[in-house]
Amino acid sequence: MLCEENVMRFGLESCAASRHNVGMKKSDLICPTCNAGYRRIELTSRPGTKGEYRCMFCDEVLEKFDGSTDVAIRLTVQPERTFEADVGSS
């Protein structure tokens, strides 16, 4: 299927839908402290709120927002937890 700018598009996505995603950026974040994985979606087409996002597990600051774009972050991979065996309980 050819869209307006002579760009070939494959799959079920229409030309209108492919133009709709132009202002959206997807990326992944990994907490440097506990290795929790997050999906980050940024909408450049609308303003967001100023602030910061902290890791849900260790409270590490992962990103600071200036409010120029709308950013959503969600947890995708929980960090691995290591539990030490209680040596005295056997």
N, C-alpha and C positions, 0 to 999 in steps of 0.2 A: 504494500500500500504506500503510495506517495503522499506525503503531507505537503503543506504549503511551501516550505523552503527547499523542495526537491530532496528531502531526507527520507530514506527508506525506513519504514517502521514495520516490525514483525510482531506477531503475537495478537492478543485480544484487545490491546489498548488502542483506542481511537486517536485520531489526530488531536481532537479537542482535549482528551485526557493527557496526552503527552505534553501539550503546551501548558496544561494546568500544573504539572510538576516542575516547571522550570525554576520556580522560586523556592524549591525545597531541597535541602542538602541532608543526606543521611551519612552517619559515621558511627564508629564504635569508640567507647572509652573503656579503659581498664584502670582500676584504682591501683596506684603504685604501692600502696601499703598492704592491702589484703587480696588483691587480684580479682575483685568482683568485676564482672563485665556489664556494661551498659550500652544501650542503643541510644544515639543522639539524633534528633531530627530538628532541623532549623528551618523556619519559614522566613525567608528574606523579604517576603511580600507584605509583612505586617510587623508593627512594633511589638515588643514584649515588655517584660518587667525587669527592673534592675535588681540584682541580688547575686546569690551564689548557690551552687548545688554541692551538697556534701554526700559522701558515701553513706549508704544506709547501714553499713556494718561497723565501720571504724571511724566515721565522722571526718575523714580526710576531705579537704576542699578539692573538688574535681574541676570546677569551672566557675569563673565569675562572669556575670552578665552585665552588659552596659545598657540593655534595654533597646538597642537599635533593631534587633530581630527577635522573633518569638522562638524560644528553644524549649523542646520537651525531651526529657531523659527518662528512660525506664530500665529497670534491672532486667538483664537477660541471662546472666550466669552468676550463681551464688558462689562465693569463695569457698575453697575447700577448708574444712576445719579439721585440725588434727587434735585428737583427744589422747592425752597421755594416760596410759593404764596406771591405775593406782596399785603400786607395788606392794603396799602393806595389806591389801585386802584379800590375799590368797590364802 
